[in-house]
Amino acid sequence: MDLKRLKYFCKVVEQGSVSQAARLLNMAQPPLSKRIQELEEELGVALFVRNGNRIEPTNAGYHMYRRACEILRQVEDATQETIQIAHQEVRVLRIGLTHLFQRYFKPLFLELHRRHPQVELSISVSDSSHLESLLNDGLIDIALIQKPYRSEGYDFVAFDPIKLVAVVSKKLLPEKPQDPFPYLALGKYPLVLLHRARDAGTYEILLDLFRKGGVHPQVMMHITQPGAILDWLESGLEGATLLPCCEVDASQLHNSHVLEVFPSPQIFFPAMVKTPMTPYVKELMEIVSDGYPLR
């Protein structure tokens, strides 16, 4: 059944006149009369009867009018909903975020949402090595991670390195020293160190620095999340760790000391990483170009 014929039919019923309906439809009267006739022939019933100068719908015509109005309203609703969906299509950004720099990149996400509230963020929080795999598999668009140990196959924007600090349980070190703590002296404590799920990274660099200084440290645990290490030290684990300072809030630690380290090796390098085939996320690049970290 032709929707145009239904529209013409309803207009004739509403106007009670083919000629008046034709004027409102901006068409000639004979073609409109022809369309009504075709509709009656298709249904095999009379839809109108003449009453003086007016035409009125038959009982079948009234029924057809009510149902045709419902159909035309549904078509109009479907049309408007489709247009609205098309105009409101949500842009989804798939971003990987390493455990290592969750606090460091938090202002970036907040600013991204402030500037682009219509953008939907799909954020995968994981170990840097796992996020590199997601990048390579095309499952995320960009990763905010430790700069890849081997940069072949990646494009990246590197940020300033993050200072390293030591966190030591007060059970091992009751009094906080006034001066920076010697890096090699940390080797006498049981260590809980960050470690990637696979491949080399900061863990190997930290151990190598100890060994070059003639110290063979005791590593009792290695964990992928700074937050988990801090939680365990605060819960009574007797140990020490080395973390990027951006992830350590000394005011929230009551059972551990946060110490500056000397010398302080630069090993934590946050970066925005992508594959060469993937474009940079323009919304993120706008913020980075304005200066990040935000002041």
C-alpha positions as CSV (number, residue, x, y, z in Angstrom):
1,M,0.0,0.0,0.0
2,D,1.4,3.3,-1.1
3,L,2.1,5.8,1.7
4,K,1.4,8.8,-0.5
5,R,-2.1,7.5,-1.3
6,L,-2.7,7.2,2.4
7,K,-1.6,10.7,3.0
8,Y,-3.8,12.0,0.2
9,F,-6.7,10.0,1.4
10,C,-6.4,11.4,5.0
11,K,-6.2,15.0,3.6
12,V,-9.4,14.5,1.6
13,V,-11.2,13.1,4.7
14,E,-10.1,16.1,6.8
15,Q,-11.1,18.7,4.2
16,G,-14.3,17.0,3.0
17,S,-13.4,18.1,-0.5
18,V,-11.0,16.8,-3.2
19,S,-10.5,20.3,-4.6
20,Q,-9.6,21.8,-1.2
21,A,-7.3,18.9,-0.4
22,A,-5.6,19.3,-3.8
23,R,-4.9,23.0,-3.0
24,L,-3.3,22.2,0.4
25,L,-1.3,19.4,-1.2
26,N,-0.2,21.8,-4.0
27,M,-1.4,19.5,-6.7
28,A,-4.1,19.5,-9.4
29,Q,-7.5,18.0,-8.6
30,P,-7.6,15.2,-11.3
31,P,-4.4,13.5,-10.2
32,L,-5.6,13.5,-6.6
33,S,-9.0,12.0,-7.6
34,K,-7.1,9.4,-9.5
35,R,-5.0,8.4,-6.5
36,I,-8.2,8.1,-4.3
37,Q,-9.7,5.9,-7.0
38,E,-6.7,3.7,-7.2
39,L,-6.8,3.2,-3.4
40,E,-10.4,2.2,-3.5
41,E,-9.7,-0.2,-6.4
42,E,-6.8,-1.7,-4.4
43,L,-9.0,-2.3,-1.4
44,G,-12.1,-3.2,-3.4
45,V,-14.3,-1.0,-1.3
46,A,-15.9,2.5,-1.6
47,L,-14.2,4.9,0.8
48,F,-16.4,8.0,0.2
49,V,-20.0,9.0,-0.5
50,R,-21.1,12.4,-1.8
51,N,-23.3,14.5,0.5
52,G,-24.2,17.7,-1.3
53,N,-21.1,19.7,-2.0
54,R,-19.1,17.6,0.4
55,I,-17.8,14.1,0.3
56,E,-17.8,12.0,3.5
57,P,-16.1,8.7,4.3
58,T,-18.1,5.5,4.5
59,N,-17.9,3.3,7.6
60,A,-15.0,1.5,5.8
61,G,-13.6,4.9,5.0
62,Y,-13.7,6.0,8.7
63,H,-11.9,2.8,9.7
64,M,-9.3,3.3,7.0
65,Y,-8.8,6.9,8.1
66,R,-8.1,6.0,11.7
67,R,-5.7,3.3,10.8
68,A,-4.0,5.4,8.1
69,C,-3.4,8.2,10.6
70,E,-1.8,5.7,13.0
71,I,0.5,4.4,10.2
72,L,1.5,7.9,9.1
73,R,2.3,8.9,12.6
74,Q,4.5,5.8,13.1
75,V,6.3,6.6,9.9
76,E,6.9,10.2,10.9
77,D,8.1,9.1,14.4
78,A,10.5,6.6,12.9
79,T,11.8,9.2,10.5
80,Q,12.4,11.8,13.3
81,E,14.0,9.2,15.6
82,T,16.3,8.1,12.8
83,I,17.4,11.7,12.1
84,Q,18.0,12.4,15.8
85,I,20.1,9.2,16.2
86,A,22.1,10.2,13.1
87,H,22.7,13.7,14.5
88,Q,23.5,12.5,18.0
89,E,25.9,9.7,16.9
90,V,28.3,9.3,19.8
91,R,32.1,9.4,19.2
92,V,33.8,6.7,21.2
93,L,37.5,7.0,22.1
94,R,39.2,3.7,23.1
95,I,42.0,4.6,25.4
96,G,44.4,2.4,27.3
97,L,45.7,3.7,30.7
98,T,48.5,2.0,32.6
99,H,48.3,1.3,36.3
100,L,51.7,3.0,36.5
101,F,50.4,6.5,35.8
102,Q,46.8,6.5,36.8
103,R,47.1,9.6,39.0
104,Y,49.4,11.4,36.5
105,F,46.9,11.1,33.7
106,K,43.7,11.7,35.7
107,P,43.7,15.5,35.0
108,L,44.0,14.7,31.3
109,F,40.8,12.6,31.3
110,L,39.0,15.2,33.4
111,E,39.9,17.9,31.0
112,L,39.0,15.7,28.0
113,H,35.5,15.2,29.4
114,R,35.2,18.9,30.3
115,R,36.0,20.0,26.7
116,H,34.1,17.2,24.9
117,P,31.3,16.0,27.1
118,Q,29.6,14.4,24.1
119,V,32.5,12.0,23.6
120,E,32.1,8.6,25.1
121,L,35.3,7.3,26.7
122,S,36.1,3.6,26.8
123,I,39.1,3.3,29.1
124,S,41.0,0.0,29.6
125,V,43.2,0.1,32.7
126,S,45.9,-2.5,32.7
127,D,49.6,-3.2,32.6
128,S,51.7,-1.3,30.0
129,S,52.7,-4.5,28.3
130,H,49.1,-5.7,27.9
131,L,48.1,-2.3,26.6
132,E,50.8,-2.5,24.0
133,S,49.2,-5.8,22.8
134,L,45.8,-4.2,22.7
135,L,47.3,-1.4,20.5
136,N,48.8,-3.9,18.1
137,D,45.5,-5.8,17.9
138,G,43.6,-2.6,17.1
139,L,41.4,-2.9,20.2
140,I,42.3,0.5,21.5
141,D,43.1,3.7,19.6
142,I,45.9,5.1,21.9
143,A,47.7,4.1,25.1
144,L,48.9,6.3,28.0
145,I,51.7,4.1,29.3
146,Q,55.4,3.9,30.1
147,K,57.4,4.8,27.0
148,P,58.0,1.5,25.2
149,Y,61.3,-0.1,26.0
150,R,61.7,-0.9,22.4
151,S,60.1,1.9,20.3
152,E,60.2,0.1,16.9
153,G,56.6,-0.2,15.6
154,Y,55.2,2.7,17.7
155,D,54.7,6.4,17.4
156,F,54.6,8.3,20.7
157,V,54.5,11.7,22.4
158,A,56.8,11.6,25.5
159,F,56.2,13.7,28.6
160,D,58.7,14.8,31.1
161,P,60.1,12.0,33.2
162,I,58.6,11.4,36.7
163,K,60.8,11.6,39.7
164,L,61.3,8.4,41.6
165,V,60.6,8.2,45.3
166,A,61.0,5.4,47.9
167,V,58.2,4.3,50.2
168,V,59.4,2.4,53.3
169,S,57.4,0.8,56.0
170,K,57.8,2.5,59.4
171,K,58.3,-1.0,60.9
172,L,61.6,-1.1,59.0
173,L,62.5,2.6,59.3
174,P,60.8,4.2,62.4
175,E,62.3,7.7,61.9
176,K,62.2,9.5,58.6
177,P,65.6,10.8,57.6
178,Q,66.0,14.5,56.9
179,D,68.2,14.1,53.9
180,P,67.6,12.2,50.6
181,F,68.0,8.5,51.2
182,P,70.8,6.7,49.4
183,Y,69.5,4.6,46.5
184,L,71.8,1.7,47.2
185,A,70.9,1.6,50.9
186,L,67.4,0.6,49.9
187,G,68.8,-2.7,48.8
188,K,69.0,-3.9,52.5
189,Y,65.2,-3.8,52.8
190,P,62.8,-6.5,51.5
191,L,61.6,-4.9,48.2
192,V,58.2,-4.9,46.5
193,L,58.8,-3.7,43.0
194,L,56.8,-2.9,40.0
195,H,57.0,-5.4,37.2
196,R,55.4,-5.6,33.8
197,A,53.4,-8.7,33.0
198,R,55.9,-9.5,30.2
199,D,59.0,-8.1,28.6
200,A,61.6,-5.9,30.2
201,G,60.9,-2.6,31.8
202,T,61.5,-0.5,35.0
203,Y,61.9,-3.6,37.1
204,E,65.0,-4.7,35.2
205,I,66.4,-1.2,35.2
206,L,66.0,-0.8,39.0
207,L,67.7,-4.1,39.7
208,D,70.5,-3.3,37.2
209,L,71.2,-0.1,39.1
210,F,71.6,-2.0,42.4
211,R,73.9,-4.6,40.9
212,K,76.1,-1.9,39.2
213,G,76.5,-0.5,42.7
214,G,77.6,-3.9,44.1
215,V,74.2,-4.5,45.9
216,H,72.2,-7.6,45.4
217,P,68.7,-6.6,46.6
218,Q,66.1,-8.9,48.2
219,V,63.0,-8.7,46.1
220,M,60.2,-10.4,48.0
221,M,57.3,-9.5,45.6
222,H,56.8,-7.8,42.2
223,I,53.4,-6.4,41.4
224,T,52.0,-4.5,38.3
225,Q,50.0,-1.9,40.3
226,P,51.4,0.9,42.4
227,G,48.1,1.2,44.3
228,A,48.3,-2.4,45.4
229,I,51.9,-2.0,46.6
230,L,51.0,1.0,48.7
231,D,47.9,-0.6,50.1
232,W,49.9,-3.7,51.3
233,L,52.6,-1.6,52.9
234,E,49.9,0.5,54.7
235,S,48.3,-2.8,55.8
236,G,51.4,-3.9,57.6
237,L,53.7,-5.5,55.0
238,E,57.3,-4.9,56.1
239,G,59.0,-3.8,52.9
240,A,60.0,-0.9,50.7
241,T,59.3,0.1,47.2
242,L,60.3,2.6,44.5
243,L,57.5,4.3,42.6
244,P,56.9,7.4,40.4
245,C,56.2,10.3,42.8
246,C,52.9,11.2,40.9
247,E,51.3,8.0,42.2
248,V,52.2,8.5,45.9
249,D,50.2,10.8,48.1
250,A,52.2,11.1,51.4
251,S,49.3,12.6,53.2
252,Q,47.3,9.3,52.7
253,L,50.1,7.1,54.1
254,H,50.2,6.7,57.9
255,N,52.4,3.6,58.2
256,S,55.0,4.4,55.6
257,H,57.6,7.1,55.0
258,V,57.9,8.7,51.5
259,L,61.6,9.5,50.9
260,E,63.5,11.4,48.3
261,V,66.2,9.2,46.8
262,F,69.8,10.1,45.9
263,P,70.9,9.7,43.2
264,S,67.4,9.7,41.7
265,P,67.5,7.7,38.4
266,Q,65.1,8.7,35.6
267,I,63.2,5.6,34.7
268,F,59.6,6.5,34.7
269,F,58.6,8.0,31.3
270,P,54.9,8.6,30.7
271,A,54.0,8.6,27.0
272,M,51.1,8.7,24.6
273,V,51.6,5.8,22.3
274,K,50.0,4.6,19.1
275,T,50.7,2.4,16.1
276,P,51.9,4.1,12.9
277,M,48.7,3.1,11.1
278,T,46.4,4.8,13.7
279,P,46.0,8.6,13.8
280,Y,46.5,10.5,17.0
281,V,43.3,11.2,18.9
282,K,42.7,14.9,18.1
283,E,40.8,15.6,21.3
284,L,43.8,14.5,23.3
285,M,46.3,16.2,21.2
286,E,44.5,19.5,21.7
287,I,45.0,19.3,25.4
288,V,48.6,18.1,25.1
289,S,49.4,21.0,22.7
290,D,48.0,23.5,25.2
291,G,50.6,22.1,27.7
292,Y,50.4,18.9,29.8
293,P,50.7,18.3,32.7
294,L,48.1,21.1,33.2
295,R,49.2,24.0,35.3
